[in-house]
Amino acid sequence: MRKETQKLLVLSLLGLFSASLTAQQKAKKDTIKGLDEVVVTALGIKRHDKSLGYSTQTVNSEEILRTQNNNWAQALEGKVAGLKIQTAGAGPLGTSRITLRGDISMNMGNNDALIVVDGVPLSGKKTGTGTAAYGAGSGGDLPIDYGDSFNSINPDDIESISILKGPTASALYGSRGSRGAIMITTKSGKSRKGKVQVAFNSYSSYDSVLKWPDYQYEYGQGTQLKDKNGNYYYSYGASADGVNTGSTSSAFGPKFAGQYYFQYDPNVEGQSLERQLWRPYKNNIKDFWQVGSNYSNSLSIEHSNETTAFRTSLSYLKNEWMMPNTGLNRFNAALSLDHKLNSRLKIGTKINFSQTKSDNLPATGYNNQSISYFMIFQNPNVDIAWYRPVWKKGQEQIDQIHPFSSYIDNPYLIAYENLNGTNKKTITGNINISYQLAKNLDVAYKTGLEWNNEFRTQRRPWSSANYAKGYYREQYIRYMDLNNDVLFTYKNKFGNFGLTASAGGNIRYHEYTMNDYRGNGLNKAGLYQLSNAIQVEYKLPKPNDNQVNSIYALANFSYKDMIFLDVTARNDWSSTLPAHNRSYFYPSVSSSFILSDIFKLKSDNLNFWKLRLSWSKVGNDTYTYMLDKYYENSAFVGSVESPLLYPNPNLKPEMITNIEGGMDFTLLKNRLTFNFTAYQNNSKDQSIIIPMLLETGYNKRIINAGELRNRGIEMTLNAYPIKNKNFSWNVSANWSMNRNKILSLPEEYQGKPYTMGSVGGVVFYDAVVGGSLGDMYGAGLLYSPDGQVIYDAKDGLTAKSTEMKKIGNAYPKWRAGLQNEFRYKNITVSFSFDGQYKGVAYSQSHHKMSEQGKLTHTLVGRDNPGGLIIGQGVIQNPDGTFSPNTKGVSVSSYYGDYYRRANVETNSFDTSFLKLRDARISYSFPKSIVEPLKLTDITLAVFGRNLWMWTKFPLFDPEAATLDDSTITPGIEMGQLPQARTIGFQLNVKF
């Protein structure tokens, strides 16, 4: 047999991937089938990918199920160009901020992509606790990640996910589709073709902390005080050695060198009777945390024949998180039924039910009552076991053990007494009917529902840091999102021309209600009932309803199946806008040219070449109740409060204009697929809330102003370097970048920055014309002309500026992902890397632990004579010149000043990272074993998630974000909880 000619192809995608690819150009067994997949587009319309004039990407169920997650969205991280999934590091639910192609709104909570499940758009409504992430000593509570309706989706029920990346792709969803859309299609059983299949999936996984801060255990608690002999010492309470040094949270005390001091003794709950060995407890933070566990079992039955397709499933998830006494249970049930009544009439329904229950979800943020706060303030010489009894002897439920500060709650009290419970029920579903009116004319009706009912409780015991007499809260949250759609569709061919034209309308109604009861103080300790409260605050539920009526039309034209043109138009009438601005129209147009067919360029080397071009304008309404003066319900029953927001009866809709172009290539007998996309989005007339003079009786007002521009590039690559009967290697890579620019701001600012948001009162997201969304401003260091840090000649500390400076931007320069899958007979090995370049995050934990001497970098200078350190830099002389700094200051003062909370610059870090996001090894048993057992498939797998990470970010996770009430704010670490490394096992059985 003549040896076939082989060619060596070296692929390179911006340094992300390089591999030698041997391309068998004539061997039929070594080619890949055509890749013109079906994509679920807006309104649930299925289209062939070749006909689309805009960028989409599809992720199948295998990708979602490779590593089981409590939140399905996290499985997409790193696999889709332009998509960012970001959590706040706030516990097991992992509520995600899901964005496509960067931020386009100055309101950080208004940039999420639309999630659509089986044609039902989800509202994405999030209800927070009403408290900020920074609340130390405020006497209030703290944020809790209670999740949203997205969390409730069962990954085992997902068939595929189509990502519509730009406004053109999702324009038919109106306002909610202006940030792109993620289309989730659940399984229906349609593929069974007369067979019944029962599938059982079981997952067990275990979580441990991936990365810890670099704690120091060389020096203990103290502030560099010396005894009468001039030696550093420690004393818990006043003793013969000197005054008390055991109440500080700082670790600038004596070095651990075998000496003995009077220390805390848990047996006497006070100062030890004798001096004890001065020693470190090197696991006194890590030992608090446990190995978390996840157990998930799912059972499904599906069947289909010529007239009916049916599927039902049940699943149960039990999670015990890494923090003791936290976790959740989740039950899911799903039903899908499609039935063809006759040759013209079809009906169908899909219903998904979820119930999430938890006795305790962890709280996050920088607050006296958060576990993050305790980890920051824990000292090297303190044993975590000293806190374990929780209550002082004879003072159960009355007075907790917190020997070193009454401002810091006992960690076990936080875990076992500060409980945050939830019982949430969610239903999403649709009923659809389609009827063929004539040979080429159909009509379809669909009604879709998202319904959520949640009961929350928060318990705080007596003697807790912020509630001396305890606290109890109940929240009853209900919301509903109802969509009704009708769509007429005409399809026909006229020679070489094809036409599909549709027209229809939508009515969307959304309502939301929350009842909030707060019991301030408890008459009897440990009894959590509103009837036991000293004082009850109850606000009458404030309505939050809105409605949007819409009509829309779309037409798809094709010529010889190689030139395609799509035109859409939609008009909305929104209840959130005034009558004279309530109606707004927006169109889109997109085209696809199959250049390989038009110019007859098809060959074994070039299989497919497509050009995509699109333009769209998408409208967006505003917040509810912004047009008139509405009084707020007061905490005092029967009374109201005057609003602080000045309404605007002339609000108009925001408009987003999108231009997009790209090319798709398929080469070497479909072995290699490459996609390139460039886009620009412009957003005008945003709804912006700006401050007002208090003398007016208001403190803010809402206006239309501002223009933003997003430009970006996305690239994806998929290749089969090797594919034959026994072995295949599939590699996928993606790369994306986004550049945002603020083109204009409200006239009121006249060149001054507009502060879009702030966290902790130190980091400010300021919008400046010519700047970008995500620009972070705050206090920083002063530098001499040659770049040296300037110090104050009088006190030896850093010179202070009254001006804010730009520290960096919360968003990276670019992101990338790389996935590999190897199949050898019945064994499959896959792994996925992703990462980002640049970006900045501020760390509150780094500030406080550096100020207190808890991290290893604060060891520098401790052994200097007199415990003094001289800052490396210069001082400014009276004549304006500079000379070296020679002023020594105590080590504790130096670090306390250099890393003070307000110094955003020294506590902000590069968030570049590379992660081994997931890995999996699976084995499918051969038919010789499976068939005698009357089974069709048995697969065993070992998988892992977040197995390895490289980063220079000093805290838990460089993908830092903060849960501030209900908003996830990127670029801020404010009491972040540890990130989990997961290792698990999977069993899939089908019969």
Disulfide bonds with the S-S distance in Angstrom:
none
